[in-house]
């Protein structure tokens, strides 16, 4: 239904059908865009002076859309008083008779400064769309991740702090994603499941009547997690990078 409505609106422009499908794919690939958001963005672009033959992301990045504060979530990008902010945390709070509110922690994209603000749950906020793009991690050195654009073969350097605590799992040849606004990296993400080797752990002792359910293990990236007692030093395991939990042993 959404594709049909977009097709009707785009068919009124002089752009080619190939451009339409390229634009539609770019606009609909992110689940964060509601149907009304997409229709509004395309209509604005067609009725304005934009050119659909340009990058389809310029369509959505040329403007934002009004949303209520209750819909804000970490990773969103908003514009406030002429400045662009990334939402780091958004918590819904009840103020008793005073009604509900949103406690939001923001990071200024230009300066990096953090601010904590309160919004009414129904207060209008200008949400800005961002682009998500895939890169290959070449290597990590002194707090910097060196990435390669697999399409343009251009190298990009970003601070590992963009990946948060998951930065500890960055390694060579890993496929990662960056969230970009006007070509500027805002945040990064890595695969949810990665393979690591156990660097150090207590040896498994058979025959004990009270065998512990889990034991500590130091991984090859120097992250310590809990693993089943039967695992030994040198074994490879799959780890959940979101909560540092053990998933399974890698069978060789």
C-alpha positions as MATLAB code, in Angstrom:
seq = 'XXXXXXXXXXXXXXXXXXXXXXXXXXXXXXXXXXXXXXXXXXXXXXXXXXXXXXXXXXXXXXXXXXXXXXXXXXXXXXXXXXXXXXXXXXXXXXXXXXXXXXXXXXXXXXXXXXXXXXXXXXXXXXXXXXXXXXXXXXXXXXXXXXXXXXXXXXXXXXXXXXXXXXXXXXXXXXXXXXXXXXXXXXXXXXXXXXXXXXXXXXXXXXXXXXXXXXXXXXXXXXXXXXXXXXXXXXXXXXXXXXXXXXXXXXXX';
ca = [
       0.000    0.000    0.000;
       2.814    2.382    0.925;
       4.708    1.590   -2.294;
       1.549    2.270   -4.342;
       1.019    5.675   -2.719;
       4.672    6.605   -3.185;
       4.537    5.432   -6.800;
       1.550    7.661   -7.526;
       3.296   10.702   -6.069;
       6.604   10.027   -7.757;
       4.925    9.358  -11.095;
       3.978   13.018  -11.212;
       7.655   13.992  -11.260;
       9.897   13.883  -14.371;
      12.206   11.329  -12.739;
      12.732    7.903  -14.248;
      11.133    4.754  -12.830;
      14.587    3.445  -11.980;
      15.169    6.479   -9.791;
      11.810    5.903   -8.120;
      12.650    2.372   -7.061;
      16.133    3.383   -5.924;
      14.645    6.157   -3.807;
      11.846    3.966   -2.477;
      14.316    1.282   -1.411;
      16.478    3.791    0.435;
      13.522    5.360    2.200;
      11.856    2.101    3.267;
      14.923    0.146    4.388;
      14.812    1.640    7.891;
      12.071    0.412   10.207;
      12.228    3.739   12.076;
      10.350    5.497    9.273;
       6.573    5.303    9.600;
       4.420    5.267    6.422;
       3.254    8.817    7.118;
       6.876    9.949    7.563;
       7.888    8.470    4.209;
       4.924    9.904    2.320;
       5.555   13.312    3.846;
       9.256   13.201    2.935;
       8.629   12.182   -0.692;
       5.837   14.722   -1.143;
       8.034   17.483    0.212;
      10.835   16.518   -2.131;
       8.666   16.254   -5.235;
       6.858   19.537   -4.580;
      10.107   21.324   -3.775;
      13.139   22.026   -5.883;
      14.918   18.753   -5.130;
      16.235   16.332   -7.703;
      15.486   12.647   -7.304;
      18.551   11.822   -9.359;
      20.639   12.996   -6.416;
      21.388   10.717   -3.481;
      18.033    9.456   -2.150;
      19.245   10.178    1.371;
      19.319   13.872    0.583;
      15.556   13.497    0.302;
      15.091   12.673    3.965;
      18.092   14.493    5.372;
      16.997   17.796    3.848;
      14.289   18.023    6.510;
      12.965   16.490    9.689;
       9.515   15.634   10.890;
       7.578   16.601   13.984;
       7.064   13.805   16.526;
       5.855   13.801   20.114;
       8.553   13.405   22.765;
       7.079   10.135   24.038;
       8.258    8.473   20.797;
      11.908    9.432   21.279;
      14.354    6.578   21.794;
      18.157    6.142   21.963;
      19.786    6.623   18.573;
      17.258    9.183   17.337;
      18.596   12.513   16.102;
      16.692   15.723   16.794;
      17.060   19.414   16.003;
      16.583   21.895   18.812;
      17.178   25.659   18.633;
      19.228   25.277   15.468;
      21.479   22.556   16.900;
      21.574   18.826   16.141;
      21.520   16.315   19.009;
      21.667   12.539   19.314;
      19.365   10.931   21.883;
      21.454    8.850   24.296;
      18.730    7.947   26.789;
      14.994    8.527   26.937;
      13.022    7.615   30.046;
       9.299    7.970   30.623;
       8.526    9.300   34.097;
       5.311    9.948   35.992;
       5.117   13.150   38.048;
       2.054   12.273   40.082;
      -0.575   14.966   39.644;
       1.820   16.891   37.426;
       1.398   14.371   34.614;
       3.936   12.334   32.672;
       7.191   13.564   31.161;
      10.217   12.350   29.200;
      13.677   12.640   30.760;
      16.057   12.759   27.786;
      19.850   12.763   27.714;
      21.251   14.356   24.554;
      24.670   14.721   22.939;
      25.457   17.750   20.824;
      26.801   16.398   17.523;
      29.071   19.374   16.858;
      30.552   19.945   20.303;
      30.031   16.547   21.909;
      28.611   18.117   25.073;
      25.841   16.261   26.879;
      22.611   17.812   28.102;
      19.758   16.424   30.165;
      16.344   17.860   29.303;
      12.722   17.236   30.177;
       9.906   17.220   27.642;
       6.186   16.850   28.056;
       5.125   13.500   26.584;
       3.018   15.272   23.948;
       5.533   18.066   23.298;
       6.510   18.380   19.618;
      10.129   17.600   18.759;
      11.867   17.934   15.371;
      13.224   14.481   14.486;
      15.988   14.304   11.855;
      16.527   11.219    9.715;
      19.929    9.533    9.570;
      21.596    7.127    7.168;
      22.867    3.718    8.223;
      25.843    2.440    6.236;
      27.977   -0.714    6.364;
      31.767   -0.697    6.731;
      34.547   -3.222    7.216;
      36.803   -2.833   10.244;
      40.462   -2.860    9.164;
      42.035   -2.553   12.612;
      41.794   -0.711   15.934;
      44.598    1.342   17.416;
      44.762    3.721   20.386;
      41.053    4.380   20.643;
      40.518    4.755   16.906;
      38.761    2.313   14.591;
      39.967    2.318   10.986;
      37.103    1.375    8.687;
      36.787    0.758    4.960;
      33.823    1.718    2.799;
      33.246   -1.485    0.757;
      31.653    0.474   -2.099;
      34.035    3.409   -2.502;
      37.110    1.696   -0.972;
      37.719    4.821    1.085;
      39.143    4.654    4.594;
      37.369    6.290    7.518;
      38.719    6.874   11.022;
      36.237    7.045   13.922;
      36.671    7.008   17.712;
      35.886    3.611   19.221;
      33.624    5.334   21.764;
      30.993    5.562   19.014;
      30.463    1.810   19.544;
      30.053    2.128   23.316;
      31.020   -0.905   25.419;
      30.737   -3.111   22.321;
      33.967   -1.512   21.032;
      35.881   -4.210   22.937;
      34.718   -6.744   20.335;
      35.944   -4.820   17.295;
      38.373   -6.880   15.223;
      39.844   -7.110   11.733;
      37.437   -7.941    8.886;
      34.372   -7.407   11.093;
      31.335   -5.934    9.349;
      30.047   -2.929   11.290;
      27.428   -0.237   10.769;
      27.627    3.515   11.247;
      24.732    5.900   11.672;
      25.509    9.074    9.720;
      24.042   12.561    9.577;
      25.341   14.795    6.782;
      28.195   12.282    6.346;
      29.183   12.699   10.009;
      29.314    9.495   12.122;
      26.953    9.620   15.095;
      27.149    6.091   16.475;
      28.257    2.616   15.506;
      27.058   -0.943   15.993;
      28.623   -4.367   15.597;
      27.132   -7.845   15.035;
      25.093   -9.125   17.957;
      26.961  -12.439   17.986;
      30.745  -12.731   17.585;
      33.295  -15.503   18.029;
      35.973  -15.124   20.712;
      38.662  -17.389   22.153;
      39.003  -18.111   25.859;
      42.351  -16.693   26.920;
      42.222  -17.814   30.532;
      39.845  -19.749   32.792;
      39.915  -22.236   35.633;
      40.480  -25.846   34.478;
      37.510  -28.177   34.519;
      37.717  -30.778   37.283;
      35.657  -33.896   36.633;
      34.000  -35.873   39.378;
      33.122  -33.015   41.713;
      29.698  -33.434   43.301;
      29.084  -29.691   43.549;
      30.063  -28.458   40.122;
      29.492  -24.700   39.723;
      26.956  -23.722   37.087;
      29.240  -21.030   35.626;
      32.816  -19.834   35.983;
      34.691  -16.711   34.924;
      36.605  -16.678   31.642;
      38.920  -14.032   30.222;
      38.458  -13.677   26.466;
      41.087  -12.776   23.864;
      39.733   -9.192   23.832;
      40.244   -8.974   27.621;
      36.533   -9.013   28.400;
      35.561  -11.261   31.319;
      32.320  -13.226   31.051;
      30.649  -16.233   32.689;
      30.871  -19.583   30.868;
      29.885  -23.213   31.602;
      32.427  -25.134   33.706;
      33.283  -27.655   30.966;
      34.969  -25.058   28.748;
      38.762  -24.893   28.677;
      41.396  -22.294   27.864;
      41.914  -21.942   24.104;
      38.378  -22.930   23.098;
      36.319  -20.668   20.842;
      32.851  -19.581   21.846;
      30.066  -17.377   20.510;
      29.301  -14.350   22.681;
      26.331  -11.973   22.755;
      27.899   -8.509   22.435;
      24.833   -6.764   23.867;
      25.080   -8.263   27.366;
      28.425  -10.154   27.236;
      26.686  -13.492   27.677;
      27.825  -16.947   26.523;
      25.835  -18.395   23.603;
      27.533  -21.627   22.564;
      30.790  -23.413   21.963;
      32.245  -23.339   18.433;
      32.569  -26.870   17.104;
      35.703  -27.518   15.088;
];
